[in-house]
Amino acid sequence: MKMSITFQTAGRLLPLLALAILLSSALFRVESPVSAQSAERDRVATPTPGATPPPRIISEDDDVIKIETELVNLNVRVVDRLNRPINNLTQRDFTIFEDGVQQKIEFFSQSEVPTNYTLVIDNSGSLRHQINDVIEAGKIIVSTNRPEDETSVIRFVSSDKIEIVQDFTDKKVYLEDALDNLYIEGGRTAIIDAVYLAVERISEYEKDDPGRKRRALVLVSDGEDVTSFYSQRQLFELLKESDVQIFTVGFVRELSETGGFFSRSLQSKARSFLESLATETGGKAYFPNTVAELPAIARDIASEMRMQYSIGYIPSNESEDGTYRNIRVVVNDGPNREKRIALTRSGRTASRPDSAPALQRPNERR
């Protein structure tokens, strides 16, 4: 009896026990909403190692804000009263004024800067006695070129004989060949035209290159302009809009020293013109007494072109009115009140609104 009762009870309990086990396992498999949300947060918050977000492509419809500023670059030489270069100055030694207003210096460097320069050599009869020595002096300058320097060679005689013998290149052998191919030719000397066209070419070459390069021109001539299409005024207006430094080597001694009652001598006019080209652009003028001085002059020009201070500022006067702005650079005195003199371009022409830079050509002569 006892055994029978026990068996019947177990028989009734087995189905209940099976049901309980099934419900229990189902409970373990179902996550609560809170647990699911927590796990999801953990998955979102934990970044995948090494994952890189894809770059965003800017479409034409996106608004892009452009801020245009005009950085004025100055190439500055500093000398003492005896015209000896001073090369150990810092930014704190310089103060820049534009139209009398002090400007904030944004860029300063004293290191050698790559240079694009042109040798502009008079090939008229006035240099027949010096041409061989001038060619050798040109080679001395070229021999000092650094790997990033580029040079071109222009020969000129008259307005219709201004020739690029070698365009800008960093190959010294090409430049030496171009110099060796220079020759004297008859014609009415047109120095102003040669300098004007050379400055245009230097200014346009690598105009959009973001790197900082100096631009220079080395002119070798007697300084007497006989007939040019452009006037001195037009040339100096162009120089105000460019940042090309001009170094002049003038063989003026053979020009007449006799002037008229109301006019200066040819030698005086030539010397004044060559000095003005150098002064207005922050360059330097040389007047050798003999050709024996040319090698030393060539080495000095090569040094002067590179060992300068590069200074940049953003003008406080943002007006784009095309007016001329005077620039003055002041350098602190040295020990014992040693006078230091800054040599750079005398000014600049402000940009004009909504117009590409353009050269103004004179009215054609009739």
Short mmCIF file of the C-alpha atoms (twelve columns), coordinates in Angstrom:
data_MODEL
# 
_entry.id   MODEL 
# 
loop_
_atom_site.group_PDB 
_atom_site.id 
_atom_site.type_symbol 
_atom_site.label_atom_id 
_atom_site.label_alt_id 
_atom_site.label_comp_id 
_atom_site.label_asym_id 
_atom_site.label_seq_id 
_atom_site.Cartn_x 
_atom_site.Cartn_y 
_atom_site.Cartn_z 
_atom_site.pdbx_PDB_model_num 
ATOM 1   C CA . MET A 1   0.000  0.000   0.000   1 
ATOM 2   C CA . LYS A 2   2.687  2.255   0.944   1 
ATOM 3   C CA . MET A 3   4.550  1.537   -2.255  1 
ATOM 4   C CA . SER A 4   1.494  2.216   -4.359  1 
ATOM 5   C CA . ILE A 5   0.861  5.598   -2.877  1 
ATOM 6   C CA . THR A 6   4.429  6.692   -3.443  1 
ATOM 7   C CA . PHE A 7   4.347  5.677   -7.081  1 
ATOM 8   C CA . GLN A 8   1.123  7.504   -7.817  1 
ATOM 9   C CA . THR A 9   2.446  10.738  -6.237  1 
ATOM 10  C CA . ALA A 10  5.657  10.583  -8.287  1 
ATOM 11  C CA . GLY A 11  3.620  10.048  -11.397 1 
ATOM 12  C CA . ARG A 12  1.723  13.249  -10.816 1 
ATOM 13  C CA . LEU A 13  4.887  15.273  -9.951  1 
ATOM 14  C CA . LEU A 14  6.962  14.383  -13.020 1 
ATOM 15  C CA . PRO A 15  4.947  16.475  -15.530 1 
ATOM 16  C CA . LEU A 16  5.057  19.450  -13.138 1 
ATOM 17  C CA . LEU A 17  8.811  19.118  -12.732 1 
ATOM 18  C CA . ALA A 18  9.366  19.038  -16.494 1 
ATOM 19  C CA . LEU A 19  7.256  22.156  -16.938 1 
ATOM 20  C CA . ALA A 20  9.238  23.986  -14.262 1 
ATOM 21  C CA . ILE A 21  12.544 23.134  -15.973 1 
ATOM 22  C CA . LEU A 22  11.246 24.423  -19.301 1 
ATOM 23  C CA . LEU A 23  10.074 27.750  -17.816 1 
ATOM 24  C CA . SER A 24  13.335 28.162  -15.981 1 
ATOM 25  C CA . SER A 25  15.516 27.759  -19.069 1 
ATOM 26  C CA . ALA A 26  13.310 30.183  -21.013 1 
ATOM 27  C CA . LEU A 27  13.827 32.777  -18.276 1 
ATOM 28  C CA . PHE A 28  17.598 32.510  -18.554 1 
ATOM 29  C CA . ARG A 29  17.460 33.035  -22.317 1 
ATOM 30  C CA . VAL A 30  15.313 36.231  -22.237 1 
ATOM 31  C CA . GLU A 31  17.271 39.485  -21.380 1 
ATOM 32  C CA . SER A 32  15.538 42.249  -19.556 1 
ATOM 33  C CA . PRO A 33  15.134 45.561  -21.454 1 
ATOM 34  C CA . VAL A 34  17.517 47.273  -19.013 1 
ATOM 35  C CA . SER A 35  20.216 44.672  -19.540 1 
ATOM 36  C CA . ALA A 36  19.837 44.865  -23.316 1 
ATOM 37  C CA . GLN A 37  20.134 48.661  -23.333 1 
ATOM 38  C CA . SER A 38  23.211 48.501  -21.097 1 
ATOM 39  C CA . ALA A 39  24.904 46.027  -23.355 1 
ATOM 40  C CA . GLU A 40  24.067 48.139  -26.389 1 
ATOM 41  C CA . ARG A 41  25.649 51.209  -24.722 1 
ATOM 42  C CA . ASP A 42  28.761 49.185  -24.019 1 
ATOM 43  C CA . ARG A 43  29.001 48.195  -27.638 1 
ATOM 44  C CA . VAL A 44  28.575 51.782  -28.885 1 
ATOM 45  C CA . ALA A 45  30.942 53.344  -26.336 1 
ATOM 46  C CA . THR A 46  33.786 50.945  -27.027 1 
ATOM 47  C CA . PRO A 47  35.619 51.999  -30.250 1 
ATOM 48  C CA . THR A 48  36.998 49.463  -32.640 1 
ATOM 49  C CA . PRO A 49  40.804 49.434  -32.349 1 
ATOM 50  C CA . GLY A 50  42.516 51.019  -35.350 1 
ATOM 51  C CA . ALA A 51  39.253 52.234  -36.916 1 
ATOM 52  C CA . THR A 52  39.620 55.443  -38.991 1 
ATOM 53  C CA . PRO A 53  36.582 57.553  -39.876 1 
ATOM 54  C CA . PRO A 54  36.187 58.063  -43.621 1 
ATOM 55  C CA . PRO A 55  37.217 61.512  -44.924 1 
ATOM 56  C CA . ARG A 56  34.444 63.985  -45.529 1 
ATOM 57  C CA . ILE A 57  34.140 65.061  -49.129 1 
ATOM 58  C CA . ILE A 58  33.368 68.759  -49.505 1 
ATOM 59  C CA . SER A 59  30.743 69.229  -52.164 1 
ATOM 60  C CA . GLU A 60  30.294 72.316  -54.296 1 
ATOM 61  C CA . ASP A 61  27.209 73.179  -52.262 1 
ATOM 62  C CA . ASP A 62  29.182 73.469  -49.002 1 
ATOM 63  C CA . ASP A 63  29.959 76.994  -47.843 1 
ATOM 64  C CA . VAL A 64  33.725 77.614  -47.798 1 
ATOM 65  C CA . ILE A 65  34.938 80.786  -46.130 1 
ATOM 66  C CA . LYS A 66  38.068 82.272  -47.711 1 
ATOM 67  C CA . ILE A 67  40.058 85.018  -46.026 1 
ATOM 68  C CA . GLU A 68  42.397 86.860  -48.371 1 
ATOM 69  C CA . THR A 69  45.300 88.805  -46.934 1 
ATOM 70  C CA . GLU A 70  48.090 90.731  -48.623 1 
ATOM 71  C CA . LEU A 71  51.475 89.836  -47.185 1 
ATOM 72  C CA . VAL A 72  54.137 92.380  -48.111 1 
ATOM 73  C CA . ASN A 73  57.588 90.828  -48.423 1 
ATOM 74  C CA . LEU A 74  60.713 92.912  -47.963 1 
ATOM 75  C CA . ASN A 75  64.292 91.926  -48.685 1 
ATOM 76  C CA . VAL A 76  66.406 94.076  -46.379 1 
ATOM 77  C CA . ARG A 77  70.147 94.678  -46.373 1 
ATOM 78  C CA . VAL A 78  71.678 96.302  -43.302 1 
ATOM 79  C CA . VAL A 79  75.007 98.138  -43.410 1 
ATOM 80  C CA . ASP A 80  77.007 100.450 -41.170 1 
ATOM 81  C CA . ARG A 81  78.359 103.893 -42.037 1 
ATOM 82  C CA . LEU A 82  81.237 102.315 -43.972 1 
ATOM 83  C CA . ASN A 83  78.843 100.190 -46.056 1 
ATOM 84  C CA . ARG A 84  79.864 96.986  -44.287 1 
ATOM 85  C CA . PRO A 85  77.069 94.384  -44.014 1 
ATOM 86  C CA . ILE A 86  75.581 93.556  -40.599 1 
ATOM 87  C CA . ASN A 87  74.246 90.014  -40.454 1 
ATOM 88  C CA . ASN A 88  73.660 89.235  -36.762 1 
ATOM 89  C CA . LEU A 89  70.378 91.043  -36.083 1 
ATOM 90  C CA . THR A 90  67.094 89.659  -34.743 1 
ATOM 91  C CA . GLN A 91  63.452 90.554  -35.373 1 
ATOM 92  C CA . ARG A 92  63.429 92.809  -32.304 1 
ATOM 93  C CA . ASP A 93  66.006 95.074  -33.990 1 
ATOM 94  C CA . PHE A 94  63.590 95.997  -36.799 1 
ATOM 95  C CA . THR A 95  60.590 98.329  -36.973 1 
ATOM 96  C CA . ILE A 96  58.528 98.745  -40.156 1 
ATOM 97  C CA . PHE A 97  56.424 101.768 -41.068 1 
ATOM 98  C CA . GLU A 98  53.992 102.096 -43.958 1 
ATOM 99  C CA . ASP A 99  52.941 105.683 -44.619 1 
ATOM 100 C CA . GLY A 100 54.213 106.529 -41.130 1 
ATOM 101 C CA . VAL A 101 52.159 103.839 -39.368 1 
ATOM 102 C CA . GLN A 102 54.028 101.059 -37.555 1 
ATOM 103 C CA . GLN A 103 53.292 97.571  -38.878 1 
ATOM 104 C CA . LYS A 104 53.334 94.206  -37.119 1 
ATOM 105 C CA . ILE A 105 56.030 91.859  -38.426 1 
ATOM 106 C CA . GLU A 106 54.476 88.510  -39.370 1 
ATOM 107 C CA . PHE A 107 57.505 86.814  -40.872 1 
ATOM 108 C CA . PHE A 108 61.247 87.120  -40.256 1 
ATOM 109 C CA . SER A 109 64.202 85.137  -41.549 1 
ATOM 110 C CA . GLN A 110 67.921 85.681  -41.899 1 
ATOM 111 C CA . SER A 111 68.790 82.375  -43.522 1 
ATOM 112 C CA . GLU A 112 69.753 82.088  -47.168 1 
ATOM 113 C CA . VAL A 113 66.675 82.093  -49.381 1 
ATOM 114 C CA . PRO A 114 66.530 80.591  -52.896 1 
ATOM 115 C CA . THR A 115 66.844 83.278  -55.542 1 
ATOM 116 C CA . ASN A 116 65.496 83.708  -59.063 1 
ATOM 117 C CA . TYR A 117 67.601 86.290  -60.852 1 
ATOM 118 C CA . THR A 118 68.372 87.476  -64.363 1 
ATOM 119 C CA . LEU A 119 71.670 88.654  -65.821 1 
ATOM 120 C CA . VAL A 120 70.823 91.541  -68.172 1 
ATOM 121 C CA . ILE A 121 73.923 92.348  -70.208 1 
ATOM 122 C CA . ASP A 122 74.476 95.228  -72.612 1 
ATOM 123 C CA . ASN A 123 75.772 93.872  -75.929 1 
ATOM 124 C CA . SER A 124 75.965 97.214  -77.727 1 
ATOM 125 C CA . GLY A 125 79.186 98.722  -79.008 1 
ATOM 126 C CA . SER A 126 79.692 100.703 -75.791 1 
ATOM 127 C CA . LEU A 127 80.862 97.529  -74.019 1 
ATOM 128 C CA . ARG A 128 83.122 96.186  -76.776 1 
ATOM 129 C CA . HIS A 129 86.241 96.568  -74.616 1 
ATOM 130 C CA . GLN A 130 84.716 94.986  -71.489 1 
ATOM 131 C CA . ILE A 131 82.552 92.163  -72.853 1 
ATOM 132 C CA . ASN A 132 85.048 89.333  -72.253 1 
ATOM 133 C CA . ASP A 133 85.581 90.351  -68.628 1 
ATOM 134 C CA . VAL A 134 81.829 90.867  -68.160 1 
ATOM 135 C CA . ILE A 135 81.223 87.285  -69.357 1 
ATOM 136 C CA . GLU A 136 83.759 85.924  -66.873 1 
ATOM 137 C CA . ALA A 137 82.198 87.970  -64.064 1 
ATOM 138 C CA . GLY A 138 78.805 86.526  -64.990 1 
ATOM 139 C CA . LYS A 139 80.239 83.041  -64.668 1 
ATOM 140 C CA . ILE A 140 81.522 83.867  -61.186 1 
ATOM 141 C CA . ILE A 141 78.021 84.867  -60.095 1 
ATOM 142 C CA . VAL A 142 76.496 81.736  -61.645 1 
ATOM 143 C CA . SER A 143 79.107 79.529  -59.972 1 
ATOM 144 C CA . THR A 144 77.761 80.562  -56.545 1 
ATOM 145 C CA . ASN A 145 74.221 79.367  -57.343 1 
ATOM 146 C CA . ARG A 146 72.620 77.073  -54.806 1 
ATOM 147 C CA . PRO A 147 70.613 74.004  -55.917 1 
ATOM 148 C CA . GLU A 148 67.262 75.844  -55.647 1 
ATOM 149 C CA . ASP A 149 68.451 79.036  -57.378 1 
ATOM 150 C CA . GLU A 150 67.337 79.659  -60.956 1 
ATOM 151 C CA . THR A 151 68.927 82.090  -63.386 1 
ATOM 152 C CA . SER A 152 68.216 83.475  -66.845 1 
ATOM 153 C CA . VAL A 153 70.389 85.470  -69.253 1 
ATOM 154 C CA . ILE A 154 69.154 88.373  -71.385 1 
ATOM 155 C CA . ARG A 155 71.264 90.250  -73.933 1 
ATOM 156 C CA . PHE A 156 70.150 93.594  -75.301 1 
ATOM 157 C CA . VAL A 157 71.208 96.127  -77.870 1 
ATOM 158 C CA . SER A 158 68.245 98.171  -79.095 1 
ATOM 159 C CA . SER A 159 64.468 97.987  -78.551 1 
ATOM 160 C CA . ASP A 160 64.093 95.344  -81.257 1 
ATOM 161 C CA . LYS A 161 67.073 93.327  -80.059 1 
ATOM 162 C CA . ILE A 162 66.245 92.215  -76.531 1 
ATOM 163 C CA . GLU A 163 66.760 88.467  -76.404 1 
ATOM 164 C CA . ILE A 164 66.370 85.753  -73.770 1 
ATOM 165 C CA . VAL A 165 69.537 83.789  -74.469 1 
ATOM 166 C CA . GLN A 166 68.734 81.322  -71.669 1 
ATOM 167 C CA . ASP A 167 65.459 81.178  -69.762 1 
ATOM 168 C CA . PHE A 168 65.309 80.339  -66.052 1 
ATOM 169 C CA . THR A 169 67.214 77.181  -65.211 1 
ATOM 170 C CA . ASP A 170 69.203 75.652  -62.370 1 
ATOM 171 C CA . LYS A 171 71.701 74.099  -64.812 1 
ATOM 172 C CA . LYS A 172 74.981 75.998  -64.512 1 
ATOM 173 C CA . VAL A 173 76.366 74.512  -67.720 1 
ATOM 174 C CA . TYR A 174 73.438 75.963  -69.722 1 
ATOM 175 C CA . LEU A 175 74.050 79.394  -68.204 1 
ATOM 176 C CA . GLU A 176 77.785 79.293  -68.909 1 
ATOM 177 C CA . ASP A 177 77.078 78.329  -72.525 1 
ATOM 178 C CA . ALA A 178 74.643 81.241  -72.820 1 
ATOM 179 C CA . LEU A 179 77.257 83.656  -71.493 1 
ATOM 180 C CA . ASP A 180 79.867 82.292  -73.909 1 
ATOM 181 C CA . ASN A 181 77.490 82.993  -76.807 1 
ATOM 182 C CA . LEU A 182 77.159 86.727  -76.089 1 
ATOM 183 C CA . TYR A 183 78.548 89.045  -78.750 1 
ATOM 184 C CA . ILE A 184 78.765 92.764  -79.504 1 
ATOM 185 C CA . GLU A 185 76.346 94.179  -82.057 1 
ATOM 186 C CA . GLY A 186 75.632 97.638  -83.390 1 
ATOM 187 C CA . GLY A 187 72.432 99.419  -82.396 1 
ATOM 188 C CA . ARG A 188 70.885 102.267 -80.442 1 
ATOM 189 C CA . THR A 189 71.026 101.199 -76.786 1 
ATOM 190 C CA . ALA A 190 67.668 100.642 -75.051 1 
ATOM 191 C CA . ILE A 191 68.470 99.983  -71.397 1 
ATOM 192 C CA . ILE A 192 65.064 101.015 -70.060 1 
ATOM 193 C CA . ASP A 193 63.237 98.615  -72.373 1 
ATOM 194 C CA . ALA A 194 65.584 95.756  -71.461 1 
ATOM 195 C CA . VAL A 195 65.129 96.298  -67.713 1 
ATOM 196 C CA . TYR A 196 61.360 96.765  -68.072 1 
ATOM 197 C CA . LEU A 197 60.887 93.486  -69.947 1 
ATOM 198 C CA . ALA A 198 63.287 91.623  -67.660 1 
ATOM 199 C CA . VAL A 199 61.428 92.781  -64.517 1 
ATOM 200 C CA . GLU A 200 58.133 91.673  -66.079 1 
ATOM 201 C CA . ARG A 201 59.588 88.252  -66.822 1 
ATOM 202 C CA . ILE A 202 61.100 87.788  -63.343 1 
ATOM 203 C CA . SER A 203 57.865 88.870  -61.649 1 
ATOM 204 C CA . GLU A 204 55.747 86.454  -63.684 1 
ATOM 205 C CA . TYR A 205 58.060 83.463  -63.374 1 
ATOM 206 C CA . GLU A 206 56.828 81.096  -60.646 1 
ATOM 207 C CA . LYS A 207 54.394 83.813  -59.571 1 
ATOM 208 C CA . ASP A 208 52.051 81.290  -57.964 1 
ATOM 209 C CA . ASP A 209 54.795 79.277  -56.293 1 
ATOM 210 C CA . PRO A 210 53.937 79.147  -52.552 1 
ATOM 211 C CA . GLY A 211 57.619 78.967  -51.605 1 
ATOM 212 C CA . ARG A 212 59.559 82.051  -50.625 1 
ATOM 213 C CA . LYS A 213 62.093 83.108  -53.253 1 
ATOM 214 C CA . ARG A 214 63.967 86.327  -53.724 1 
ATOM 215 C CA . ARG A 215 63.826 87.959  -57.123 1 
ATOM 216 C CA . ALA A 216 66.755 89.954  -58.420 1 
ATOM 217 C CA . LEU A 217 68.232 91.446  -61.569 1 
ATOM 218 C CA . VAL A 218 71.900 92.127  -62.333 1 
ATOM 219 C CA . LEU A 219 72.343 94.824  -64.982 1 
ATOM 220 C CA . VAL A 220 75.709 95.382  -66.708 1 
ATOM 221 C CA . SER A 221 75.849 98.452  -68.955 1 
ATOM 222 C CA . ASP A 222 77.341 101.907 -69.409 1 
ATOM 223 C CA . GLY A 223 74.022 103.353 -68.261 1 
ATOM 224 C CA . GLU A 224 73.291 105.483 -71.317 1 
ATOM 225 C CA . ASP A 225 69.834 104.954 -72.819 1 
ATOM 226 C CA . VAL A 226 69.640 106.199 -76.409 1 
ATOM 227 C CA . THR A 227 66.162 105.178 -77.523 1 
ATOM 228 C CA . SER A 228 63.649 103.165 -75.496 1 
ATOM 229 C CA . PHE A 229 59.944 102.582 -76.046 1 
ATOM 230 C CA . TYR A 230 59.238 102.911 -72.308 1 
ATOM 231 C CA . SER A 231 60.100 106.005 -70.287 1 
ATOM 232 C CA . GLN A 232 61.959 106.174 -66.992 1 
ATOM 233 C CA . ARG A 233 58.704 107.109 -65.266 1 
ATOM 234 C CA . GLN A 234 56.966 103.983 -66.584 1 
ATOM 235 C CA . LEU A 235 59.899 101.811 -65.539 1 
ATOM 236 C CA . PHE A 236 59.925 103.138 -61.987 1 
ATOM 237 C CA . GLU A 237 56.148 102.744 -61.743 1 
ATOM 238 C CA . LEU A 238 56.616 99.090  -62.652 1 
ATOM 239 C CA . LEU A 239 59.356 98.708  -60.044 1 
ATOM 240 C CA . LYS A 240 56.989 100.015 -57.366 1 
ATOM 241 C CA . GLU A 241 54.623 97.121  -58.121 1 
ATOM 242 C CA . SER A 242 57.310 94.437  -58.117 1 
ATOM 243 C CA . ASP A 243 59.631 92.990  -55.499 1 
ATOM 244 C CA . VAL A 244 62.664 92.664  -57.784 1 
ATOM 245 C CA . GLN A 245 65.974 93.906  -56.395 1 
ATOM 246 C CA . ILE A 246 68.322 95.427  -58.959 1 
ATOM 247 C CA . PHE A 247 72.114 95.355  -58.794 1 
ATOM 248 C CA . THR A 248 73.837 97.533  -61.376 1 
ATOM 249 C CA . VAL A 249 77.386 97.438  -62.717 1 
ATOM 250 C CA . GLY A 250 78.044 100.647 -64.618 1 
ATOM 251 C CA . PHE A 251 80.976 101.293 -66.927 1 
ATOM 252 C CA . VAL A 252 80.343 105.028 -67.091 1 
ATOM 253 C CA . ARG A 253 83.910 106.321 -67.245 1 
ATOM 254 C CA . GLU A 254 84.001 106.408 -71.046 1 
ATOM 255 C CA . LEU A 255 80.910 108.614 -71.237 1 
ATOM 256 C CA . SER A 256 81.343 112.339 -71.651 1 
ATOM 257 C CA . GLU A 257 81.774 114.374 -68.465 1 
ATOM 258 C CA . THR A 258 80.900 117.607 -70.214 1 
ATOM 259 C CA . GLY A 259 77.426 118.947 -69.634 1 
ATOM 260 C CA . GLY A 260 75.487 121.814 -71.141 1 
ATOM 261 C CA . PHE A 261 74.436 125.034 -69.461 1 
ATOM 262 C CA . PHE A 262 71.075 123.572 -68.452 1 
ATOM 263 C CA . SER A 263 71.818 119.864 -68.719 1 
ATOM 264 C CA . ARG A 264 73.952 117.310 -66.959 1 
ATOM 265 C CA . SER A 265 76.703 115.338 -68.649 1 
ATOM 266 C CA . LEU A 266 76.029 111.909 -70.131 1 
ATOM 267 C CA . GLN A 267 78.182 110.347 -67.420 1 
ATOM 268 C CA . SER A 268 76.258 112.097 -64.647 1 
ATOM 269 C CA . LYS A 269 72.891 111.050 -66.121 1 
ATOM 270 C CA . ALA A 270 73.981 107.428 -66.530 1 
ATOM 271 C CA . ARG A 271 75.373 107.208 -62.994 1 
ATOM 272 C CA . SER A 272 72.221 108.773 -61.535 1 
ATOM 273 C CA . PHE A 273 69.966 106.361 -63.456 1 
ATOM 274 C CA . LEU A 274 71.877 103.267 -62.365 1 
ATOM 275 C CA . GLU A 275 72.005 104.451 -58.752 1 
ATOM 276 C CA . SER A 276 68.254 105.115 -58.774 1 
ATOM 277 C CA . LEU A 277 67.515 101.613 -60.057 1 
ATOM 278 C CA . ALA A 278 69.466 100.157 -57.147 1 
ATOM 279 C CA . THR A 279 68.222 102.553 -54.480 1 
ATOM 280 C CA . GLU A 280 64.523 102.267 -55.339 1 
ATOM 281 C CA . THR A 281 64.619 98.464  -55.245 1 
ATOM 282 C CA . GLY A 282 66.949 97.957  -52.268 1 
ATOM 283 C CA . GLY A 283 69.811 96.762  -54.447 1 
ATOM 284 C CA . LYS A 284 73.303 98.123  -54.903 1 
ATOM 285 C CA . ALA A 285 75.202 100.049 -57.583 1 
ATOM 286 C CA . TYR A 286 78.816 99.393  -58.580 1 
ATOM 287 C CA . PHE A 287 81.025 101.604 -60.747 1 
ATOM 288 C CA . PRO A 288 84.295 99.798  -61.488 1 
ATOM 289 C CA . ASN A 289 87.274 101.848 -62.568 1 
ATOM 290 C CA . THR A 290 88.792 98.872  -64.399 1 
ATOM 291 C CA . VAL A 291 87.679 95.416  -65.465 1 
ATOM 292 C CA . ALA A 292 90.091 93.982  -62.896 1 
ATOM 293 C CA . GLU A 293 87.512 94.875  -60.227 1 
ATOM 294 C CA . LEU A 294 84.807 92.684  -61.785 1 
ATOM 295 C CA . PRO A 295 85.630 89.366  -60.046 1 
ATOM 296 C CA . ALA A 296 85.375 90.992  -56.595 1 
ATOM 297 C CA . ILE A 297 82.157 92.778  -57.621 1 
ATOM 298 C CA . ALA A 298 80.667 89.504  -58.873 1 
ATOM 299 C CA . ARG A 299 81.396 87.756  -55.577 1 
ATOM 300 C CA . ASP A 300 79.950 90.696  -53.638 1 
ATOM 301 C CA . ILE A 301 76.730 90.646  -55.689 1 
ATOM 302 C CA . ALA A 302 76.375 86.895  -55.146 1 
ATOM 303 C CA . SER A 303 76.726 87.409  -51.402 1 
ATOM 304 C CA . GLU A 304 74.419 90.444  -51.269 1 
ATOM 305 C CA . MET A 305 71.621 88.627  -53.097 1 
ATOM 306 C CA . ARG A 306 71.508 85.835  -50.530 1 
ATOM 307 C CA . MET A 307 72.652 87.147  -47.147 1 
ATOM 308 C CA . GLN A 308 69.746 89.450  -46.417 1 
ATOM 309 C CA . TYR A 309 66.843 89.661  -44.009 1 
ATOM 310 C CA . SER A 310 63.440 88.532  -45.275 1 
ATOM 311 C CA . ILE A 311 60.669 90.394  -43.473 1 
ATOM 312 C CA . GLY A 312 56.934 90.166  -44.074 1 
ATOM 313 C CA . TYR A 313 53.971 92.141  -42.747 1 
ATOM 314 C CA . ILE A 314 50.223 92.381  -43.368 1 
ATOM 315 C CA . PRO A 315 49.355 96.065  -43.951 1 
ATOM 316 C CA . SER A 316 47.114 97.687  -41.357 1 
ATOM 317 C CA . ASN A 317 45.635 99.771  -44.190 1 
ATOM 318 C CA . GLU A 318 43.531 97.189  -46.027 1 
ATOM 319 C CA . SER A 319 42.171 99.581  -48.645 1 
ATOM 320 C CA . GLU A 320 42.508 98.186  -52.168 1 
ATOM 321 C CA . ASP A 321 42.737 101.553 -53.864 1 
ATOM 322 C CA . GLY A 322 45.848 101.162 -56.015 1 
ATOM 323 C CA . THR A 323 47.651 103.986 -54.225 1 
ATOM 324 C CA . TYR A 324 51.375 104.152 -53.548 1 
ATOM 325 C CA . ARG A 325 52.456 103.433 -49.956 1 
ATOM 326 C CA . ASN A 326 55.818 104.599 -48.593 1 
ATOM 327 C CA . ILE A 327 57.788 101.963 -46.687 1 
ATOM 328 C CA . ARG A 328 60.457 102.725 -44.102 1 
ATOM 329 C CA . VAL A 329 62.489 100.174 -42.166 1 
ATOM 330 C CA . VAL A 330 64.248 101.331 -38.997 1 
ATOM 331 C CA . VAL A 331 67.011 99.322  -37.316 1 
ATOM 332 C CA . ASN A 332 68.100 99.788  -33.705 1 
ATOM 333 C CA . ASP A 333 71.559 101.272 -33.218 1 
ATOM 334 C CA . GLY A 334 74.355 98.889  -32.295 1 
ATOM 335 C CA . PRO A 335 76.847 98.998  -29.402 1 
ATOM 336 C CA . ASN A 336 78.345 102.428 -28.733 1 
ATOM 337 C CA . ARG A 337 75.486 103.924 -30.761 1 
ATOM 338 C CA . GLU A 338 76.782 102.389 -33.965 1 
ATOM 339 C CA . LYS A 339 74.516 103.521 -36.779 1 
ATOM 340 C CA . ARG A 340 72.776 100.754 -38.697 1 
ATOM 341 C CA . ILE A 341 71.171 101.545 -42.035 1 
ATOM 342 C CA . ALA A 342 68.400 99.432  -43.580 1 
ATOM 343 C CA . LEU A 343 68.292 99.232  -47.385 1 
ATOM 344 C CA . THR A 344 65.115 97.975  -49.035 1 
ATOM 345 C CA . ARG A 345 62.529 99.113  -51.560 1 
ATOM 346 C CA . SER A 346 61.080 102.536 -50.881 1 
ATOM 347 C CA . GLY A 347 57.407 101.602 -51.212 1 
ATOM 348 C CA . ARG A 348 54.708 99.556  -52.879 1 
ATOM 349 C CA . THR A 349 51.529 100.010 -54.879 1 
ATOM 350 C CA . ALA A 350 48.412 98.665  -53.147 1 
ATOM 351 C CA . SER A 351 46.332 96.093  -54.987 1 
ATOM 352 C CA . ARG A 352 43.162 97.041  -56.812 1 
ATOM 353 C CA . PRO A 353 39.791 95.373  -56.132 1 
ATOM 354 C CA . ASP A 354 38.288 92.786  -58.468 1 
ATOM 355 C CA . SER A 355 40.981 93.090  -61.094 1 
ATOM 356 C CA . ALA A 356 43.903 90.937  -62.096 1 
ATOM 357 C CA . PRO A 357 47.314 92.612  -62.071 1 
ATOM 358 C CA . ALA A 358 48.130 94.108  -65.440 1 
ATOM 359 C CA . LEU A 359 50.960 96.155  -66.898 1 
ATOM 360 C CA . GLN A 360 49.966 99.509  -68.285 1 
ATOM 361 C CA . ARG A 361 51.356 99.964  -71.758 1 
ATOM 362 C CA . PRO A 362 52.135 103.448 -73.007 1 
ATOM 363 C CA . ASN A 363 50.396 105.037 -75.954 1 
ATOM 364 C CA . GLU A 364 51.950 103.963 -79.204 1 
ATOM 365 C CA . ARG A 365 54.226 106.513 -80.822 1 
ATOM 366 C CA . ARG A 366 53.151 107.842 -84.162 1 
# 
